Amino acid sequence: MKLSDLNNYSRIVIQCHDNPDPDSIGAGYALYKFFENENKEVSLIYSGKLKITKPNILMLIEEFDIPIQYVEKIDIEGLLITVDCQYGAGNVTKLNARDIAIIDHHLPEVDEIARSEIRSFLASTCTLVWDLISKESFNINEHIDIATALYYGLFTDSGGFSEINHPLDKDMQESLIIDNSVMRKLKSSVLTLRELEIAGMALIRHSYNVVNKFVLVKAQECDPNILGFISDLALQVDSVYVCVVYNQINRGIKFSVRSCVKEIMANELAAYLAEGIGSGGGHIEKAGGFISQKEFDKRHAYLNADEYFLRRLTRYYRSFDVIYSIEDYGEIDDMQLYKKRALPVGFVPLTDILPDNTPIVIRTLEGDLDLLANQDIYAMIGIKGEVYPTTKEKFEKNYTVLEEQYDLELEYFPSIRNKKDSSTIHLRQYAKKCISKGESYIYARPLKKAVKVFTAWDREKYMYGKIGDYLAVKKDDNRDIYVIEKEIFAQTYDKL
C-alpha cells in the first residue's frame, strides 16, 4: 500500500491504539502532518479506558504540540487509519467506520481489511511510516518535530535501539535529523518511581539456571525500556551470562535479552524464543522481541509464560553444537564432495564509488559488515543479497567480469553507509555481474543439529546454521569452515 493510494479521501482520521505509546503517537503524528500537507481534513485520536498519564509521552505531545485527542465511541466519516494496531484487534477500541486502512508492525491479527500495510519484521511502526512517507517525495528532515517523534518511537519500541535488526530500522535511525535537546529530555523522563519499584521487585523474583548460567525475570506491566534496564542490571551479576526479562501486556508478551558471552548472540536467542509466534532480534549483546498472545494460545495454551520461557531456554542450550575454526576440521569422513556452479554474482570495487581508506558499513538483510574501503577490496554480492569481501587479487584470479548490471528482486538491496560523512550509497546502481573462472570444491553435509561456527575470518561472531543448512569445509583448507543456507546451497552446488 502507498500513502498516495489514500488521497481520494478528503477526510482522514488516524487512530492510535488504546493507552498509546511513543511509537503509535510518533507514527500517527507523522501521518497527520503528511496528510495535512496534502490538504486533507485530518485528525489524530485515541480511545480506551485510560487517558495518557506517562510523563515522557505527555512531554512528547507538549514539546511538538501534537494534536492528539481522546475520544469515546464515535462514528467515523471518511477514512479511518489504525496505526501501530489493527482494526478489530484487542488493543484498540473498535470505532464505527466503513472505510479502513491499517499501518502496523505486529503480526497480522485480522484478515478482512484490504488496505493493510503490515511489516512485522520492523522494530517499530515509526519505521514503516518513515518508509511510506519517504517514497512520497516528502522530506521528513525538513520537519524536525516529525523526525524527532519518529526517532523516539523507534527508540522506545526497540529498547533504546538494542532490538533493531532490519536494515530499514537502521537506515531511519541514522538518517533522521532530530532535536537532540528534546531527545535528552525524553530519555530522562521514562522511569517513574513506580517503575523503579517494579524493577526491584522483578529482580527479587527470578529463576536462575546454574548449569547454563541464565536468569529469567518476570516484571509487571511497564514501559518496554524498563525491561532493558532490568536486564542490564541482572547481567552485572558475576554468575549470570544470559538474561531474559519479560512482561505480559494485553496483546502478548514483550521480552528483553542480554548476553555477555560470544557463544550466545542475544539477537539469535531472541529470534529463537519468538520463533513461529512472534518476532525477535537486535544486536549481539542486546536484543528483544514480542510474542503474540493469539499465536501463543494456539500453540502453548497449556503453559504459562514462565514455563514457556524456561522450557524454551533449556531446549535452546541443548539444540546446538559449537565449532571453533582454530585447527583443521577432522570430521570430513561423513561429508560429500561438492563442486560450486559457475553462477553469475555481483561485485563492486569499493574505491570506484568511495575515496581510498574510507571506513564504511555495508548494510544487508543478514546484518551490517564493517569494512575499510580501499583499492584492494571488492564487495561481492550473492544470489540472495548476501555480501562478502574479497581481495582484488583473488577477484581477478577467480572471476570474469560480465558487462551488465547485477540486479536482484530483494526485500532490501545492500547499501553502504559512509562513516565519515554519514552519507548512504545504494549499491543496486553500481553492482555488476561476474562469473567464476575456475572450479571450487567443498566437503559438506546437511545439519541434523543446529551449529555455531566461529570461522577463520571472525573468531568473535559465529555463523548460525539451522537444521537443514549445510556445514561446509574447503577442500584445499580444512580450517576454512562455514555454514551455507539450505536454499543457497541447493542453487549453487552439485554433488560429485
C-alpha positions as CSV (number, residue, x, y, z in Angstrom):
1,M,0.0,0.0,0.0
2,K,1.2,3.5,-0.8
3,L,0.0,6.6,1.0
4,S,-0.9,8.2,-2.3
5,D,-3.5,5.3,-2.7
6,L,-5.4,7.0,0.1
7,N,-5.5,10.5,-1.5
8,N,-9.0,10.1,-2.8
9,Y,-10.4,10.7,0.7
10,S,-10.9,14.3,1.8
11,R,-11.4,13.4,5.5
12,I,-8.9,11.1,7.3
13,V,-9.0,10.0,10.9
14,I,-5.8,8.4,12.3
15,Q,-6.3,6.2,15.4
16,C,-3.6,5.2,17.8
17,H,-4.1,2.1,19.9
18,D,-5.6,2.5,23.4
19,N,-3.2,3.8,26.0
20,P,-0.8,4.9,23.2
21,D,2.9,4.6,23.4
22,P,5.5,6.8,21.6
23,D,5.7,4.5,18.6
24,S,1.9,4.8,18.0
25,I,1.9,8.6,18.6
26,G,5.1,9.3,16.6
27,A,3.8,7.3,13.6
28,G,0.3,8.8,13.9
29,Y,1.7,12.3,14.1
30,A,3.9,11.8,11.0
31,L,0.9,10.6,9.1
32,Y,-1.2,13.6,10.4
33,K,1.4,16.1,9.1
34,F,1.7,14.3,5.8
35,F,-2.0,14.3,5.0
36,E,-2.3,17.8,6.3
37,N,0.3,18.8,3.8
38,E,-1.9,17.1,1.2
39,N,-4.7,19.5,2.2
40,K,-6.8,16.8,3.8
41,E,-9.1,17.3,6.7
42,V,-7.2,15.1,9.2
43,S,-7.5,14.3,12.9
44,L,-5.4,12.2,15.3
45,I,-7.2,10.3,18.1
46,Y,-7.1,7.5,20.6
47,S,-9.6,5.8,22.9
48,G,-9.9,3.2,25.6
49,K,-10.4,3.2,29.3
50,L,-7.3,5.3,30.2
51,K,-6.1,8.7,29.2
52,I,-2.4,9.3,28.7
53,T,-0.5,9.9,32.0
54,K,3.1,8.8,31.5
55,P,5.4,11.8,31.8
56,N,7.6,11.0,28.7
57,I,4.5,10.7,26.5
58,L,3.0,13.9,27.8
59,M,6.3,15.6,27.3
60,L,6.4,14.4,23.7
61,I,2.9,15.7,23.0
62,E,3.7,19.1,24.6
63,E,7.1,19.6,23.0
64,F,5.8,19.2,19.5
65,D,2.2,20.4,20.1
66,I,0.9,17.0,18.8
67,P,-2.9,17.4,18.3
68,I,-3.9,14.0,19.6
69,Q,-7.4,13.9,21.1
70,Y,-9.1,11.4,23.4
71,V,-12.5,10.1,22.2
72,E,-15.0,7.6,23.3
73,K,-17.5,6.0,20.9
74,I,-17.8,8.0,17.7
75,D,-18.8,7.4,14.1
76,I,-16.0,7.9,11.6
77,E,-16.7,9.8,8.4
78,G,-14.2,9.3,5.7
79,L,-11.2,7.0,6.1
80,L,-10.0,5.5,9.4
81,I,-6.3,4.6,9.6
82,T,-5.4,2.5,12.6
83,V,-1.7,3.0,13.3
84,D,0.5,0.6,15.3
85,C,-2.6,-1.5,15.7
86,Q,-5.2,-3.4,13.6
87,Y,-8.8,-2.5,13.4
88,G,-10.8,-5.0,15.5
89,A,-7.8,-6.3,17.5
90,G,-7.8,-6.4,21.3
91,N,-5.6,-3.4,21.9
92,V,-7.7,-0.8,20.1
93,T,-11.3,0.4,20.6
94,K,-13.3,-0.6,17.6
95,L,-15.0,2.6,16.3
96,N,-17.8,2.6,13.7
97,A,-16.1,3.1,10.3
98,R,-16.9,2.0,6.8
99,D,-13.6,2.7,5.1
100,I,-10.5,1.4,7.0
101,A,-6.7,1.1,6.4
102,I,-4.1,-0.5,8.7
103,I,-0.5,0.5,9.2
104,D,1.3,-1.7,11.7
105,H,4.4,-3.7,12.6
106,H,2.9,-6.5,14.6
107,L,1.9,-10.0,13.4
108,P,-1.3,-9.9,11.3
109,E,-4.4,-10.3,13.5
110,V,-7.2,-9.5,11.1
111,D,-7.8,-10.7,7.6
112,E,-10.7,-8.7,6.2
113,I,-9.1,-5.3,5.8
114,A,-7.9,-5.0,2.2
115,R,-5.9,-1.7,2.7
116,S,-3.3,-3.1,5.1
117,E,0.5,-2.4,5.2
118,I,1.8,-4.7,7.9
119,R,5.5,-5.4,8.2
120,S,6.1,-7.5,11.3
121,F,9.9,-7.7,10.6
122,L,10.3,-4.0,11.6
123,A,11.1,-2.8,15.1
124,S,8.6,0.0,15.0
125,T,5.6,1.4,13.1
126,C,7.5,4.7,13.0
127,T,10.0,3.0,10.7
128,L,7.2,1.8,8.4
129,V,5.6,5.2,8.3
130,W,9.0,6.8,7.6
131,D,9.5,4.5,4.7
132,L,6.0,5.1,3.3
133,I,6.3,8.9,3.6
134,S,9.8,9.0,2.2
135,K,8.5,7.3,-1.0
136,E,6.0,10.2,-1.5
137,S,8.6,12.9,-2.0
138,F,8.0,14.4,1.4
139,N,11.3,15.4,3.0
140,I,10.9,14.5,6.7
141,N,14.2,16.1,7.7
142,E,12.7,19.5,6.8
143,H,10.4,18.9,9.8
144,I,12.5,18.4,12.9
145,D,9.4,17.7,15.0
146,I,8.3,14.8,12.8
147,A,11.8,13.4,12.6
148,T,12.3,13.5,16.4
149,A,8.9,11.9,17.1
150,L,9.6,9.1,14.6
151,Y,13.1,8.7,16.1
152,Y,11.8,8.5,19.6
153,G,9.1,6.0,18.6
154,L,11.8,3.6,17.3
155,F,14.0,4.3,20.3
156,T,11.3,3.3,22.8
157,D,9.9,0.3,20.9
158,S,13.4,-1.2,20.4
159,G,14.7,-0.9,23.9
160,G,16.9,2.1,23.2
161,F,17.8,0.7,19.7
162,S,19.1,-2.5,21.2
163,E,16.5,-4.6,19.4
164,I,16.7,-3.2,15.9
165,N,17.7,-5.8,13.3
166,H,16.2,-4.9,9.9
167,P,18.2,-2.5,7.6
168,L,15.2,-0.1,7.3
169,D,15.2,0.4,11.1
170,K,18.9,1.2,11.0
171,D,18.5,3.5,7.9
172,M,15.9,5.6,9.7
173,Q,17.8,5.8,12.9
174,E,20.9,7.1,11.1
175,S,19.3,9.4,8.5
176,L,16.9,11.4,10.7
177,I,17.9,14.9,11.7
178,I,16.5,15.3,15.2
179,D,16.2,17.8,18.1
180,N,18.8,16.4,20.4
181,S,17.9,18.6,23.3
182,V,14.3,17.3,23.2
183,M,15.6,13.7,22.9
184,R,17.7,14.1,26.0
185,K,14.7,15.3,28.0
186,L,12.5,12.5,26.7
187,K,15.2,9.9,27.6
188,S,15.4,11.3,31.1
189,S,11.6,11.2,31.7
190,V,10.9,7.5,31.2
191,L,11.5,5.9,34.7
192,T,8.9,6.7,37.3
193,L,9.2,5.8,41.0
194,R,6.6,3.1,40.4
195,E,8.7,1.6,37.6
196,L,11.8,1.7,39.8
197,E,9.8,-0.3,42.3
198,I,8.8,-2.7,39.5
199,A,12.4,-3.2,38.6
200,G,13.4,-4.0,42.2
201,M,10.5,-6.4,42.8
202,A,11.2,-8.2,39.5
203,L,14.8,-8.9,40.3
204,I,13.8,-10.4,43.7
205,R,11.6,-12.9,41.9
206,H,13.9,-14.6,39.4
207,S,14.7,-18.1,38.1
208,Y,18.4,-19.0,37.7
209,N,19.8,-21.9,35.8
210,V,23.2,-22.8,37.4
211,V,24.3,-25.1,34.6
212,N,23.9,-22.7,31.7
213,K,24.1,-19.5,33.8
214,F,21.0,-17.8,32.6
215,V,18.4,-15.9,34.6
216,L,14.7,-15.5,33.8
217,V,12.9,-12.5,35.3
218,K,9.2,-11.6,35.1
219,A,8.2,-8.0,35.5
220,Q,4.9,-6.3,35.9
221,E,3.4,-4.3,33.1
222,C,5.8,-1.3,32.4
223,D,7.4,0.7,29.7
224,P,9.4,-1.6,27.4
225,N,12.6,0.3,28.2
226,I,12.3,-0.8,31.8
227,L,12.7,-4.4,30.7
228,G,16.1,-3.5,29.2
229,F,17.0,-1.6,32.4
230,I,16.3,-4.7,34.5
231,S,18.3,-6.9,32.0
232,D,21.3,-4.6,32.2
233,L,21.3,-4.8,36.0
234,A,20.9,-8.6,36.1
235,L,23.8,-9.1,33.6
236,Q,26.2,-7.3,36.0
237,V,25.9,-10.3,38.4
238,D,29.2,-12.3,38.1
239,S,27.3,-15.7,37.7
240,V,24.9,-14.5,35.0
241,Y,25.9,-14.9,31.4
242,V,22.5,-14.5,29.8
243,C,19.4,-12.7,31.0
244,V,15.8,-12.8,29.7
245,V,13.3,-10.3,31.2
246,Y,9.6,-10.3,30.2
247,N,6.2,-8.9,31.0
248,Q,2.7,-9.6,29.7
249,I,0.6,-6.9,28.2
250,N,-2.9,-7.1,26.8
251,R,-1.9,-8.5,23.4
252,G,1.1,-10.6,24.2
253,I,4.5,-10.9,25.8
254,K,7.3,-8.3,25.5
255,F,10.8,-9.5,26.3
256,S,14.4,-8.3,26.5
257,V,17.5,-10.4,26.1
258,R,21.1,-9.7,27.2
259,S,24.3,-11.8,26.7
260,C,27.9,-11.3,27.7
261,V,29.4,-14.4,26.2
262,K,30.3,-14.8,22.5
263,E,28.7,-18.3,22.2
264,I,25.2,-16.8,22.7
265,M,24.2,-13.9,20.5
266,A,21.3,-12.0,22.0
267,N,19.7,-11.4,18.7
268,E,19.8,-15.0,17.7
269,L,18.4,-16.2,21.0
270,A,15.6,-13.5,20.8
271,A,14.6,-14.9,17.4
272,Y,14.6,-18.4,18.8
273,L,12.4,-17.5,21.7
274,A,9.8,-15.9,19.4
275,E,10.0,-18.4,16.5
276,G,6.7,-19.1,14.9
277,I,4.7,-17.0,17.5
278,G,6.2,-13.5,17.2
279,S,9.4,-11.7,16.2
280,G,12.7,-11.1,17.9
281,G,16.1,-9.6,17.0
282,G,18.6,-6.8,17.8
283,H,22.3,-6.8,18.4
284,I,24.8,-9.4,19.6
285,E,24.8,-8.3,23.2
286,K,21.3,-6.7,23.5
287,A,18.1,-7.8,21.8
288,G,14.4,-8.3,22.4
289,G,11.1,-9.3,20.9
290,F,7.4,-9.7,21.1
291,I,5.2,-12.8,21.3
292,S,1.6,-12.6,20.0
293,Q,-0.9,-13.7,22.7
294,K,-3.1,-15.1,20.0
295,E,-0.3,-17.2,18.5
296,F,0.9,-18.2,21.9
297,D,-2.5,-19.5,22.9
298,K,-2.8,-21.5,19.7
299,R,0.4,-23.5,20.4
300,H,1.1,-23.2,24.1
301,A,-2.2,-22.6,25.8
302,Y,-1.3,-25.3,28.4
303,L,1.7,-23.3,29.6
304,N,2.1,-20.1,31.5
305,A,4.8,-17.6,30.2
306,D,7.3,-18.6,32.9
307,E,7.1,-22.3,31.9
308,Y,7.3,-21.5,28.2
309,F,10.5,-19.4,28.6
310,L,12.2,-21.9,30.9
311,R,11.4,-24.8,28.6
312,R,12.4,-22.9,25.5
313,L,15.7,-21.7,27.1
314,T,16.6,-25.3,28.2
315,R,15.8,-26.6,24.8
316,Y,17.9,-23.9,23.2
317,Y,21.0,-24.8,25.1
318,R,20.6,-28.4,24.0
319,S,19.9,-27.6,20.4
320,F,23.3,-26.6,19.1
321,D,27.0,-27.6,18.8
322,V,29.9,-25.1,18.6
323,I,32.8,-25.3,16.2
324,Y,35.9,-23.2,16.6
325,S,37.9,-22.9,13.3
326,I,41.3,-22.9,15.0
327,E,42.6,-26.2,13.8
328,D,41.9,-28.5,10.8
329,Y,38.4,-29.9,10.9
330,G,38.8,-33.6,11.2
331,E,35.3,-34.8,10.7
332,I,35.0,-34.9,6.9
333,D,34.6,-38.7,6.6
334,D,30.8,-38.3,6.7
335,M,30.8,-35.4,4.2
336,Q,30.2,-35.4,0.5
337,L,32.4,-33.6,-2.1
338,Y,30.6,-30.8,-4.0
339,K,31.5,-28.6,-6.8
340,K,30.4,-25.0,-7.0
341,R,28.4,-24.0,-10.0
342,A,29.6,-21.2,-12.3
343,L,26.7,-18.8,-11.5
344,P,26.8,-15.0,-12.0
345,V,27.2,-13.0,-8.8
346,G,27.6,-9.3,-8.2
347,F,30.6,-7.2,-7.4
348,V,31.6,-3.6,-6.6
349,P,35.2,-2.4,-6.4
350,L,34.8,-0.2,-3.4
351,T,37.1,2.6,-4.5
352,D,35.1,3.0,-7.7
353,I,32.5,4.8,-5.5
354,L,34.4,5.8,-2.4
355,P,37.8,7.5,-1.6
356,D,40.6,5.2,-0.6
357,N,40.7,4.2,3.1
358,T,37.0,5.3,3.8
359,P,35.5,3.5,6.9
360,I,32.1,2.1,5.8
361,V,29.3,-0.2,6.9
362,I,27.7,-2.4,4.2
363,R,24.1,-3.0,5.2
364,T,22.3,-6.2,4.2
365,L,19.3,-8.2,5.4
366,E,21.8,-10.5,7.1
367,G,23.3,-7.7,9.1
368,D,26.0,-5.0,9.0
369,L,29.5,-5.5,7.7
370,D,32.2,-3.1,8.9
371,L,35.0,-2.5,6.3
372,L,37.7,-0.1,5.3
373,A,37.2,0.7,1.6
374,N,40.5,0.5,-0.2
375,Q,41.9,-0.4,-3.6
376,D,42.4,-4.0,-2.6
377,I,38.8,-4.8,-1.5
378,Y,35.9,-5.8,-3.7
379,A,32.4,-6.3,-2.3
380,M,30.8,-9.5,-3.6
381,I,27.0,-9.8,-3.7
382,G,25.5,-13.3,-3.7
383,I,22.3,-14.7,-5.1
384,K,20.2,-13.7,-2.0
385,G,21.8,-10.3,-1.5
386,E,24.4,-11.6,1.0
387,V,27.7,-9.6,0.9
388,Y,31.2,-10.8,1.5
389,P,34.6,-9.1,0.8
390,T,37.4,-10.4,-1.4
391,T,40.7,-9.0,-2.4
392,K,41.4,-7.6,-5.9
393,E,44.0,-10.3,-6.5
394,K,41.6,-13.1,-5.7
395,F,38.8,-11.5,-7.7
396,E,41.0,-11.1,-10.9
397,K,42.2,-14.7,-10.4
398,N,38.9,-16.3,-9.9
399,Y,36.2,-14.2,-11.8
400,T,35.4,-13.0,-15.3
401,V,33.6,-9.6,-15.5
402,L,30.4,-9.5,-17.4
403,E,29.5,-6.1,-18.8
404,E,26.0,-5.9,-17.4
405,Q,24.3,-4.8,-14.2
406,Y,23.7,-7.2,-11.4
407,D,20.1,-6.7,-10.1
408,L,18.0,-8.8,-7.8
409,E,14.4,-8.6,-6.6
410,L,15.1,-8.3,-2.8
411,E,13.3,-7.0,0.2
412,Y,16.3,-4.8,0.8
413,F,19.2,-4.4,-1.7
414,P,22.6,-3.9,0.1
415,S,23.7,-0.3,0.7
416,I,26.8,1.4,2.0
417,R,26.9,3.9,4.9
418,N,29.9,6.2,4.8
419,K,31.1,6.6,8.4
420,K,32.9,9.8,7.7
421,D,30.1,11.9,6.4
422,S,27.0,9.6,7.2
423,S,26.0,9.5,3.5
424,T,24.3,6.5,2.1
425,I,25.1,4.8,-1.3
426,H,22.6,2.3,-2.7
427,L,24.6,-0.5,-4.4
428,R,22.0,-1.5,-6.9
429,Q,23.1,1.1,-9.4
430,Y,26.8,0.2,-9.1
431,A,26.7,-3.6,-8.9
432,K,28.0,-5.5,-12.0
433,K,27.9,-9.2,-12.9
434,C,30.8,-11.6,-12.8
435,I,31.2,-15.3,-13.1
436,S,33.7,-17.8,-11.7
437,K,36.6,-18.8,-14.0
438,G,37.6,-22.0,-12.4
439,E,36.4,-24.8,-10.1
440,S,35.8,-24.6,-6.4
441,Y,35.3,-27.7,-4.2
442,I,34.0,-28.2,-0.7
443,Y,33.1,-31.0,1.6
444,A,29.6,-30.6,3.0
445,R,26.8,-32.3,4.9
446,P,23.3,-31.2,5.9
447,L,22.9,-30.3,9.5
448,K,20.9,-32.6,11.7
449,K,21.5,-30.3,14.7
450,A,22.0,-26.6,14.8
451,V,25.6,-25.4,14.8
452,K,27.5,-22.2,15.7
453,V,30.7,-21.8,13.7
454,F,33.4,-19.4,14.7
455,T,35.1,-19.0,11.2
456,A,38.7,-18.5,10.5
457,W,38.0,-14.9,9.5
458,D,35.8,-14.0,12.5
459,R,36.7,-15.5,15.9
460,E,34.2,-13.4,17.9
461,K,31.0,-13.7,15.9
462,Y,29.6,-17.1,14.9
463,M,27.7,-18.2,11.8
464,Y,24.5,-19.9,12.8
465,G,23.4,-23.0,10.9
466,K,19.8,-24.3,11.3
467,I,18.8,-27.9,10.8
468,G,18.8,-28.5,7.0
469,D,21.5,-25.9,6.3
470,Y,24.9,-27.2,5.3
471,L,28.2,-27.3,7.2
472,A,31.0,-26.7,4.6
473,V,34.7,-27.2,4.6
474,K,37.0,-26.0,1.8
475,K,38.6,-29.0,0.1
476,D,42.0,-27.3,0.0
477,D,41.8,-25.7,3.5
478,N,40.3,-27.8,6.3
479,R,40.4,-24.7,8.6
480,D,38.0,-22.8,6.3
481,I,34.8,-23.9,7.9
482,Y,31.4,-22.2,7.4
483,V,27.7,-22.5,7.0
484,I,25.7,-22.3,3.8
485,E,21.9,-21.8,3.9
486,K,19.9,-24.7,2.5
487,E,18.3,-22.6,-0.2
488,I,21.6,-21.0,-1.3
489,F,23.3,-24.4,-1.3
490,A,20.7,-26.1,-3.5
491,Q,21.2,-23.3,-6.1
492,T,25.0,-23.2,-6.1
493,Y,26.5,-26.6,-5.5
494,D,26.4,-30.0,-7.3
495,K,27.4,-33.3,-5.6
496,L,30.2,-35.3,-7.1
